[in-house]
């Protein structure tokens, strides 16, 4: 299992936060690692931290094609990472339904909160006492890795819980 951190997660490109009750769209850039072997099952992409008191109202993930096989296989789950940042582990304790079966990297494109999973709108509620780390965890490996120079963007609609 490999773990990759975005520039946002490393603190190099900070996450913009909204003022008061305004909903603000912020972006987290993902520069896919130039991993010769590609993405393996359980590889983790640490995306960003959502500070205590802020909520994710909506999210959208846009990616270039990172699996060039004629029958691409790469897939991810998205959500709150566990304390060790090794798996999606927020669950009901974080009022986060997350999303599984994200295949946007197979041919490029976009996936949004209201287009995946059976859990309805996937959002992270306000009022949490702790910071939550968002991430992607590979549930299926790349069949033919095509990561070099490829990017993805996570768009988050954030709102302060102080409204």
JOSUL-V720272 format. One record per residue. N is the residue number from 1. PSI is psi as a letter, one per 30 degrees, with the letter a starting at -180 (none if undefined). Layout:
n = {N | N}
psi = {PSI | PSI}
//
This chain:
n = {1 | 2 | 3 | 4 | 5 | 6 | 7 | 8 | 9 | 10 | 11 | 12 | 13 | 14 | 15 | 16 | 17 | 18 | 19 | 20 | 21 | 22 | 23 | 24 | 25 | 26 | 27 | 28 | 29 | 30 | 31 | 32 | 33 | 34 | 35 | 36 | 37 | 38 | 39 | 40 | 41 | 42 | 43 | 44 | 45 | 46 | 47 | 48 | 49 | 50 | 51 | 52 | 53 | 54 | 55 | 56 | 57 | 58 | 59 | 60 | 61 | 62 | 63 | 64 | 65 | 66 | 67 | 68 | 69 | 70 | 71 | 72 | 73 | 74 | 75 | 76 | 77 | 78 | 79 | 80 | 81 | 82 | 83 | 84 | 85 | 86 | 87 | 88 | 89 | 90 | 91 | 92 | 93 | 94 | 95 | 96 | 97 | 98 | 99 | 100 | 101 | 102 | 103 | 104 | 105 | 106 | 107 | 108 | 109 | 110 | 111 | 112 | 113 | 114 | 115 | 116 | 117 | 118 | 119 | 120 | 121 | 122 | 123 | 124 | 125 | 126 | 127 | 128 | 129 | 130 | 131 | 132 | 133 | 134 | 135 | 136 | 137 | 138 | 139 | 140 | 141 | 142 | 143 | 144 | 145 | 146 | 147 | 148 | 149 | 150 | 151 | 152 | 153 | 154 | 155 | 156 | 157 | 158 | 159 | 160 | 161 | 162 | 163}
psi = {k | l | k | k | k | l | e | e | f | f | g | e | j | l | k | k | k | l | k | b | g | k | k | k | k | l | k | j | k | j | j | k | k | i | j | e | f | a | k | l | k | g | k | k | j | j | d | l | k | j | l | k | f | l | k | j | e | l | l | k | k | k | l | l | j | g | j | g | l | f | i | l | f | k | l | l | l | k | a | k | l | l | e | f | h | f | l | k | g | e | a | f | f | g | h | k | f | a | k | l | g | j | g | f | f | e | g | l | a | l | k | l | e | g | g | l | l | g | g | b | k | j | l | j | l | l | g | k | f | l | k | k | k | k | l | k | k | k | f | k | l | k | e | j | k | h | f | k | g | l | l | l | k | k | k | k | j | l | k | k | f | h | none}
//
